[in-house]
């Protein structure tokens, strides 16, 4: 049998907290998109998660690198 691949955590705890914070701000209506928060209000759940992960990356949390588009 082939050796089993160890599956570590993809995202760290700090990343989860940052995303949770972004989701709360979305619910309150204070989460904004764009550079320096000058964009429009965020209405999409997916966008809120993306902003949370981006903030986590900036803080240096364990988050996989962004996929090249």
C-alpha positions in Angstrom: 0.0 0.0 0.0 1.1 3.5 -0.7 1.9 5.8 2.3 -1.0 8.1 3.3 -0.6 11.7 2.5 -0.8 13.9 5.6 -3.5 16.5 5.3 -2.6 19.6 7.3 -4.8 22.7 7.8 -5.0 24.9 4.7 -6.0 27.9 6.7 -4.8 29.0 10.2 -7.0 30.0 13.1 -6.1 33.7 12.6 -7.4 33.5 9.0 -10.7 32.2 10.3 -11.1 35.0 12.8 -10.3 37.6 10.1 -12.9 36.2 7.8 -15.5 36.0 10.6 -14.8 39.7 11.4 -15.3 40.6 7.7 -18.6 38.6 7.7 -19.8 40.6 10.8 -18.9 43.8 9.1 -20.9 42.7 6.0 -23.9 42.0 8.2 -23.6 45.5 9.8 -23.2 47.1 6.4 -19.8 48.6 7.1 -17.7 46.3 4.9 -16.6 48.2 1.8 -14.7 47.0 -1.3 -11.8 48.7 -3.1 -8.6 50.4 -2.1 -8.8 52.1 1.3 -12.5 51.1 1.6 -13.6 53.7 -0.9 -15.6 51.3 -3.0 -19.2 50.4 -2.7 -20.9 48.3 0.1 -20.3 44.6 -0.1 -23.5 42.6 -0.6 -22.1 39.3 -1.7 -21.1 36.6 0.8 -18.3 35.4 -1.5 -16.9 38.9 -1.8 -16.9 39.3 2.0 -14.9 36.0 2.4 -12.4 37.1 -0.3 -11.9 40.4 1.5 -11.4 38.6 4.8 -8.8 36.3 3.3 -7.0 39.2 1.7 -6.8 41.0 5.1 -5.5 37.8 6.7 -2.8 37.5 4.0 -1.7 41.1 4.8 -1.5 40.3 8.5 0.7 37.3 7.7 -1.8 34.5 8.7 -1.6 31.0 7.2 -3.6 31.4 4.0 -2.8 29.7 0.7 -1.6 32.0 -2.1 -4.2 33.5 -4.4 -4.8 31.6 -7.6 -3.4 33.2 -10.7 -6.3 34.5 -12.9 
